[in-house]
Amino acid sequence: MKKSSEVLGVLLGLAVASANAGAQHTHTDATAVVMNGSDVAAMAAHMVLTPLRRATAADSNRANEVVKDLRSAISKYRDVKIAEADGFPVRLHFLDVPADERWRRVEARNRQPGGTGQLDFQISREMFDFVEAMWEPPTPEEMAACDGVRIG
């Protein structure tokens, strides 16, 4: 769960940065328009890649500082009500995946070096079955309250 909240934190941070970038120039809502050639050309200035080079210790140190600053800046958004009050919408994404497929994915993560990538321990079949017996999909009311999207 810790890594999930960190990912959410990074995404929220990017949203804040994106909102701040809007002060420099404006963009149309990409979900509302179909991009044509001139749109793509205008966007190209934002998408220039620099030549690849080997990462250095200084790069890692700078990246760690950026993450540290970002975590500090968005820590208040651990409280979803504060995020909503600041204009960040909350949306529930319900991945409706059959139990046998979820178990297959857990087994695959268990085989990854260093554990699951999310937990410091592997999940046994007994643990999975225990949680599976308690798990319930979100109700229609919960989906509606969180602008839910069902995927699967």
C-alpha positions, 0 to 999 in steps of 0.5 A: 500500500505504501508504494501505491500511495507514493505513486499516487503522490507522484501523480498528484505532484505531476497534476500540480506541476501541470496546473502551474505550467498552465500559467505559462501557456494554454492548451486545449482539453485533449479529451475534447478535441481531435488533434490535427497536424498543426496541433501535433506540430505545436506540441512537438516543442514539448516533446524534444528528447535530448541524447541519451547519456549514462546516468551519474551519481549526481543524477540519482542524487538530484532525482532523490531530492526532487522526490523528497521535495515532491513528497513534502509538497503533496503530503497533505493530499494523503487526506483525500478530502483535502485533495478534493477541496483543492480541486483534485477529483477522486475517481475509483477504478475498479479492475474487475478481474476473476480470482484465478487471474488475480492469483496468477498475477500474485504468483508472478509477482512472488517470483520477481526478485526482491519480492512482490514489488509492493510488499516486503513478503510473498503472498501465500495461497492461504493468505490470498484465499483468506482475503478473497473470502472477505473481498467485496466489489464496490457497490453501485453507490460507492462507484457513484460516490467516487465517479467510479469506472469499471474495467474488465 
